[in-house]
Amino acid sequence: MPVNKNALIRYKTIDACLRNRRRKWTLEDIIDAVSDALYEMEGIDKGISRRSIQADIQLMRSDKLGYNAPIMVVEKKYYTYEDPTYSITNIPLNDQDLNRMNEAVEVLKQFKGFSHFSSLNEVVQKLEDHVYAAAHNTQSVIDFEKNERLKGLEHLDTIYQSVVQQKPVTLIYRSFRAKAESEFVFHVWWLKEFKNRWFAVGVKGKDTTILNLALDRISTVAITEGVLYIENDDLSPAEYYKHVIGVTVSRNSRPSNVRLFVTNEHAPYILTKPMHHSQTLVEEKEDGVIINLKVQLNFELEREILGYSDGMIVLSPEGLRGRISKKLKQGVFNYTNETEAEEAS
C-alpha cells in the first residue's frame, strides 16, 4: 500500500507519542500532536479528525504496511506500546524490501567517478553488509554494462563540479586526429555518456562552436579561477541530440530520412529496440522490414548500420548507401588479402 507524505507524518507522530512513556496519551492528546506536526511540516491548519487518527492506529496495528504495531489501550483511555522498545522505524526488512535495496546498491555502485556518489561509499558498504547478509548474500539480477579499464573516468568529478559551479576548466587534450596535445580553456555545459564513453560538451573560449571532448583523450583537467564562465543559453541536451544517434551533431545540417531494409534475422531486435526515437515501420516484407529514421548523417549512424553487416541495407539516401557499400567492400578486401597472405606464408 503506497503511503503519501501526510500519512507518513501522522504515523511517525503517533509512533513518537506512543514511544514517549513519560506521559499518558489519550486519543485527544494524539490528535493534538498530529495536528501540530501537520501544521509545522506542511502548513496544514485544519487539524485532523478523530476518525482519521483512529483509522491510522488500526492501520498501524495491521500488517498492511508491515508495522504490526503492538498498540494497546490502558485503563480504557491511554494509548501506548505493549513493547516499550517497539518503533515503526525498527521494523525488519521483508524479502521484497531486501531485493529492492540490493538492486539499489548495484545502481549506486555504477557512479564511481563522482565525488557526491563517492561520499556514499560508506553507506553503500553498510547496505551491502547488512542487506546482502540479510538476503543470504544473493547475487544481483541486474548486470550493468561497464568498462572498468576505460580511461578518463578520473576526470568526471572535476568536470561535473565545473558545470555545477559554473567555472571553466583548463585542460590538455589530444583528439584522435591531432598530432600533438593542446592546452586550452573549456566551458563545459553538460556531460554526455554514449556506449560507455563520456564526453564533456561545451565551448572553447569565445568560439560558439559546440564541441564534444572525449574524457579518455584528456590528460589533465583543472577548474580555472578568474576566467568568466560562458553560460549555456538554455540549450538542453535533449533538444541538442534530438536528431542524432550518438554525440556528433552538426548545427548546420538538417535531419535526413534514412530508409533501411532489415532482414528477418535482425528485425525483432530493431523493432523492439529502435535505433532512434524517430524510427517508424514503413513496410513489412516476406524477408524483412523497411524502417525509416529521421536523423543527421553522422559517424555514429554509420557505425550502427555497419554493426548489422549483411543484416541491414541502406535504401536511401544515396550518399549514405554509397559510403556504407564502400566500407563493406573494403572490409571484404581486407579479409581476402589477409587470407591470401596467411596461405602464402
HELIX and SHEET records of a PDB file:
HELIX    1   1 LYS A    5  ARG A   19  1                                  15    
HELIX    2   2 LEU A   27  GLU A   42  1                                  16    
HELIX    3   3 ARG A   50  ARG A   61  1                                  12    
HELIX    4   4 ILE A   88  ASN A   90  5                                   3    
HELIX    5   5 ASP A   95  LEU A  108  1                                  14    
HELIX    6   6 SER A  115  SER A  118  1                                   4    
HELIX    7   7 ASN A  121  LEU A  127  1                                   7    
HELIX    8   8 GLU A  128  TYR A  132  3                                   5    
HELIX    9   9 ALA A  133  ALA A  134  1                                   2    
HELIX   10  10 LEU A  153  HIS A  155  5                                   3    
HELIX   11  11 LEU A  156  GLN A  165  1                                  10    
HELIX   12  12 LEU A  215  ARG A  217  5                                   3    
HELIX   13  13 PRO A  237  TYR A  240  1                                   4    
HELIX   14  14 ALA A  267  THR A  272  1                                   6    
HELIX   15  15 PHE A  299  GLY A  307  1                                   9    
HELIX   16  16 SER A  309  GLY A  311  5                                   3    
HELIX   17  17 GLU A  318  ALA A  344  1                                  27    
SHEET    1   A 2 ILE A  71  VAL A  74  0                                        
SHEET    2   A 2 TYR A  78  TYR A  81 -1                                        
SHEET    1   B 5 ILE A 210  ALA A 214  0                                        
SHEET    2   B 5 ARG A 197  LYS A 204 -1                                        
SHEET    3   B 5 SER A 182  PHE A 194 -1                                        
SHEET    4   B 5 VAL A 169  TYR A 173 -1                                        
SHEET    5   B 5 ILE A 218  ILE A 223 -1                                        
SHEET    1   C 4 THR A 280  LYS A 285  0                                        
SHEET    2   C 4 GLY A 288  VAL A 295 -1                                        
SHEET    3   C 4 SER A 256  THR A 263 -1                                        
SHEET    4   C 4 MET A 312  SER A 316 -1                                        
END                                                                             
